[in-house]
Amino acid sequence: MIRMNIMMPEDLAEHLKTVPNKSRYIAEALGQRILRERSQKLRELLREAYAESAVEDRVVERAWSSTLDDGGFGA
């Protein structure tokens, strides 16, 4: 553990006056924020990967669709 001095708005400081273990309270709140930010970043990366995969899938589908048209299967 390390000790930190931080600045915050007065309304938050007033609320913290009622909290028994301020350090744990702040650490948990910060941990939840970091987790949300990491989850959001992962969702963005997945969205990008799915979009790229969809483009690749369309290219492959076009390449293979000609084999169906020239009597390969189902003709």
C-alpha positions, 0 to 999 in steps of 0.5 A: 500500500502507498499513501496518496494525497488527492484533491476532490470536490467539496461535495465528495469530501463531505460524503466521505466524512460519513464513510468509516474506511475511506481508503477502502471505499475509494479503492473499491470505487476506483477499482470498479471504474477501472474494470468498467473502462477495461470492459468497454475497451475489450467490447470496442476491440471485439466490435472491430474484430467482428467487423473485420471478420465480416469483411473477410467472410464476404470475400471468402463467400464471393470466392467460393460462390462461383464453385456453386454456380459452375456445377460444384454442388447442388446442381 
